[in-house]
């Protein structure tokens, strides 16, 4: 499962984990996005909500 983030401008980014400083990494390629198990959905929801507060308009999961 991968996480897709959509912005107001129409830009689409994918979640690629966090760097060593705890900052969220976003990539523009689905191939480079990090794969997560279904059990991690709660943690991904928290990250998605944080991204919504930072300017994203929606996020969804890709199988």
C-alpha positions as CSV (number, residue, x, y, z in Angstrom):
1,X,0.0,0.0,0.0
2,X,1.3,3.4,-1.0
3,X,0.1,6.9,0.0
4,X,-0.8,9.5,-2.7
5,X,-1.1,13.2,-1.7
6,X,-2.9,15.7,-3.9
7,X,-2.4,19.5,-3.7
8,X,-4.6,22.4,-4.7
9,X,-2.4,23.1,-7.7
10,X,-3.1,19.6,-9.1
11,X,0.4,18.4,-8.1
12,X,0.5,14.7,-7.0
13,X,3.2,13.5,-4.6
14,X,3.8,10.2,-2.9
15,X,4.9,9.5,0.6
16,X,8.5,8.1,0.9
17,X,9.0,7.9,4.6
18,X,10.9,10.3,6.9
19,X,14.5,11.4,6.8
20,X,16.9,11.1,9.7
21,X,15.7,14.4,11.1
22,X,12.1,13.3,11.2
23,X,10.9,15.4,8.3
24,X,8.4,13.9,5.8
25,X,9.9,13.0,2.4
26,X,7.7,13.3,-0.7
27,X,8.5,12.1,-4.1
28,X,6.9,12.6,-7.5
29,X,7.2,9.1,-8.7
30,X,4.9,6.2,-7.5
31,X,7.8,3.8,-8.2
32,X,10.0,5.7,-5.6
33,X,7.2,5.7,-3.0
34,X,7.6,3.6,0.1
35,X,5.5,0.5,0.4
36,X,3.6,0.0,3.7
37,X,1.6,-2.9,5.1
38,X,-2.1,-2.6,5.8
39,X,-1.4,-2.6,9.5
40,X,0.4,0.8,9.2
41,X,-2.8,2.5,8.1
42,X,-3.3,4.3,11.5
43,X,0.2,5.8,11.3
44,X,-0.3,6.8,7.7
45,X,-3.6,8.5,8.6
46,X,-1.7,10.6,11.2
47,X,0.8,11.6,8.5
48,X,-2.0,12.4,6.0
49,X,-3.8,14.6,8.5
50,X,-0.5,16.5,9.1
51,X,-0.1,17.0,5.4
52,X,-3.6,18.3,5.1
53,X,-2.8,20.9,7.7
54,X,0.3,21.8,5.6
55,X,-1.6,22.6,2.4
56,X,-2.6,19.3,0.8
57,X,-6.3,18.9,-0.1
58,X,-6.6,15.1,-0.1
59,X,-4.7,11.8,0.3
60,X,-5.5,8.3,-0.7
61,X,-4.0,4.8,-0.6
62,X,-2.9,2.9,-3.6
63,X,-2.7,-0.9,-3.5
